[in-house]
């Protein structure tokens, strides 16, 4: 079974790391980016299986995607503002 490719767009580094780690552990390849501009550059060259985008950047991404006929069938999931608890000092940091 081929690996799913997920494009994750969230300006919060802790959220990106937590979500990317979870999906990677489930076997997906995750391209985790901080901005919609970075995501658009990625999308020009690549086609993910689906996209996760934070609510603040969704409008810009959806506006751009509207003109992309070859990307129209890529599912887009809106992420709510995630309020992660502070990292504990005894937890290993993500690489």
C-alpha positions in Angstrom: 0.0 0.0 0.0 1.5 3.4 -1.0 2.2 6.0 1.7 -0.3 8.8 1.9 1.2 12.3 1.4 -0.2 14.9 3.8 0.4 18.6 3.4 0.1 20.2 6.9 0.0 24.0 7.1 0.0 25.6 10.6 2.0 28.7 11.8 2.4 27.2 15.3 5.5 25.0 15.3 4.3 23.0 18.3 1.1 22.1 16.5 2.9 21.2 13.3 5.4 19.0 15.2 2.7 17.2 17.2 0.4 16.5 14.2 3.3 15.6 11.9 4.7 13.2 14.4 1.3 11.5 14.9 0.6 11.1 11.2 4.1 9.9 10.5 3.8 7.3 13.2 0.7 6.1 11.4 2.7 5.6 8.2 2.0 8.8 6.3 4.6 11.2 4.8 3.9 14.7 6.1 5.2 17.9 4.6 4.7 20.3 7.5 4.9 24.0 6.5 4.4 27.2 8.5 2.8 29.4 5.8 0.3 29.3 3.0 3.0 30.9 0.7 5.3 27.9 1.4 2.4 25.6 0.8 1.6 27.1 -2.6 5.2 26.7 -3.6 5.0 23.1 -2.6 1.7 22.6 -4.4 3.0 24.0 -7.6 5.5 21.0 -7.8 3.7 18.3 -5.8 0.3 16.8 -5.3 -0.5 15.6 -1.8 -3.3 13.1 -1.0 -4.9 15.6 1.4 -4.3 18.9 3.1 -4.6 20.0 6.7 -4.7 23.8 7.1 -5.2 26.1 10.1 -8.2 28.3 10.0 -6.2 31.5 9.8 -4.6 30.4 6.5 -7.5 28.6 5.0 -9.0 31.5 3.0 -5.7 32.2 1.2 -5.2 28.5 0.4 -8.8 28.0 -0.8 -8.6 31.1 -3.0 -5.5 29.8 -4.7 -6.8 26.2 -5.0 -10.0 27.5 -6.7 -7.9 28.1 -9.8 -6.1 24.8 -9.7 -8.1 22.3 -11.8 -5.5 19.5 -11.3 -5.7 19.9 -7.5 -9.5 20.3 -7.2 -10.1 16.8 -5.9 -7.5 17.0 -3.1 -9.4 17.0 0.2 -8.8 19.9 2.5 -9.4 19.7 6.3 -9.6 22.8 8.4 -7.8 22.7 11.7 -9.2 24.5 14.6 -7.0 26.7 16.8 -5.3 24.0 18.9 -4.3 25.1 22.4 -1.6 22.5 23.3 -0.6 22.2 26.9 3.0 23.3 27.7 5.7 20.8 27.0 6.9 18.9 30.0 10.6 18.9 30.7 10.7 15.1 31.0 9.2 14.5 27.5 11.7 14.0 24.6 11.7 16.8 22.1 10.8 16.1 18.5 13.7 15.9 16.1 
